[in-house]
Amino acid sequence: MGRIAHMSEKYKFPDRFTSGQFVKYINRDEIKGLIGSLGHTISQKYANQELVIVGILKGSLIFMADLIREIKNVKLYVDFVKVEAIGRDKESNGTISLSSDIKTNIHDKNVLIVEEIIDTGRALEFVHNRLKSSKPRSIEIITLFDKPYKRAVPIKAELIGKKIDDQFIIGYGLDLENYGRNFEDVYFLKYPN
């Protein structure tokens, strides 16, 4: 009984939405396959080298945790940045600011920026430029999901798990009002409120 109640709580959406508004889009097995493939590619590319993996919080946390478990024969350093859009509203995207910077010295090191999804790319471009100013040996971007049609700035990932349609998705680290990050599958919002 307790486990059934726990499972129904896990998939409870915010009060102003109904569960019928969310449709399963990508299941956990497909996600696992995408991450395994990306991890294999990174393992080959950086075999017997050092690599600093920088996750963009909060959304990349789950993807990054699963990804680093798939990387073999690479000496990994893990760090995080957190960015915020200040003054964002319906008319403006606001100003991007760094609320938490990395602690790792990345000068002359290989760097891989981990993002769970790229849409406008504004925050990612900000992070990329910030890290590039530290003069790493190489700097690349990996994303689990890419929405190239939403791009507002000219930035792209070298490694992409899956290109997706222009839909609002939650689950597997992606949230809606802080709901859904813990979902193992990814859902899209069928129609907004």
N, C-alpha and C positions, 0 to 999 in steps of 0.2 A: 504494500500500500504506500509506504513512504517513498519508494523509488518512483512509482507512477506519479505521485504528486510532485516530486522533484522534477520529473521530465516535463510535465505540463507547465511548471513555473519557468523552466528554462526557455521555452518557446513562447512566452507571453510577450506580446508587443505593447508599446505605449498605449495608454488608455484611449487616446483620440484616434487610434488606428484599430482595425480589426485584422485578425489573422488571415482573413480572406483577401486582404489587400496585398499580401506577400505570397509570391510564387517561387517555389524552389527552382533555382536557376543552374547552379553548379553543385554537384554533390561531393561529399568528402572524399570519395574514391578518385574522382577526377582531379581534385585539388592535390591529393597525395601523389598522383602520377606526375602532375605538372612540377611539383616540388622535387620529386626524385630526379626528373630529367634535368632541371635547372642545377641541382646539386652536383650531378654527374658532370655537367658542362663546366662548372666552376672548378671541380676537382681536377679535371684534365687541364684546364687553362692555367691554373695556378699550382700545379703539382710541385711539391717540394719547395714551395716559396712561402713567404709571409704575406698575409692579407689582412687588412683592417676592414672589418665590416661595420658600417655605420647605419643604424636603423633610425628612421624618422618616426618619432612617437606621436600618437599612441598606436595608430593603426597597424604599423609594421611588426609589432611585437610578436604576434602569434606566427605569422609567416616566417619571420626571421628565426624564431626558436626552432621551427621545424626544418627550415633550410639548413642551418648550421649543422644539424644532426646528419644531414645527407652529404656533407662535404668531407672528403677523405684525403689524407696525405697532404694537407695544407696547414701551416701554422696560423691559426686564427687569433685575431685580436677583435674584441667586440666592444662597440661604443654606441652611444645614442645622441641624437639631437632632438630638440623639441622646438617647433616653430608655432607662431600664432599670427592670425590676421587681425590687426587692430583697426577698429573703425569700419569693419565690414558690415554692409547692409544691402538692401535690394538694389541700390543704385551704384554701389562701389564695392570693389573687391578688397578694399582696405590696404594697409601697409603690412608687409610681412616682417616680423621681427623674430629674433632668436631668443627664446626664453631659457634654453639650456643648451650649452655648447659641449662638444666632445672634450674629453680629458686626454686622449691619446695623441702623442706627437706623430703626425702623419707625413712629415717632411721626408721625401724620397722613399715613400712606401706605396705599395699597391693599395688602392682604396676602392671598395664596392659600396655604393649607397643603396640601401634596401628600402623600397617603398611598396606598400601593399597594392596601391592603385594610383595611376596617373590619369588625371582628367585635365584641368587647365594647365597644370605644370608650374604654376607660379611659385608655390612653396618649394617645390623640388629644385627649380632653377636657382632660387635664393640659396638653398643649402649647397648645391653644386658649386656655385660661384664662391661661397664662403670657404668650402673645403679646398677648392682649387687654389685659392690665395695662399694656402699653406705649402704649396709646391710639392704635392705628392708625385711619386714616380709615374703612376697611372691612376686614372679615376674613371670608373664606369658606374652605370646605374642598372639595377635589376628591379623589375616589378612583377608582381604576380598577375595583376590585371592592368590592361591598358585601354583607355578610351581616347584614341587619337583624334576623334571628331570634336572633342571638347577643348583641345589644346589652344591656349591663349598666348603661349610663348614658344619659341622654337627649341624645345628640349625633347630628347627621346632616350629611351632605355636601350642599352646594348643587349640586354637579356630580358625577354618577355615570356611570361607563362602563357597568357591567353589574351587576345584582343577581344573586347566585349562590346556589345551594343551600348548605345547611350541611354543607360537605365540607372536609376538609383539603386544601389545594392547594399545589403547588410549581411553580416555574418563573417566568420573567420577573421576577426579583427576589425571589420568595418562596422560602424555603429549608426544608429538613428537615436538621437537624444540619449546616448549612452546605453542603449539596448542593443543586443545582438552580437557584441564582440565575441561572446563565448559560443555562438552557434558553430557547429561543425560544418554545416552546409552554407551555401550562399543563396540568398533570396533577393528577388527584385521587387520593388514597390510597383504594384499593378496600376494604381491610380492614387494620386496624392489627395490629402484632405483639404 
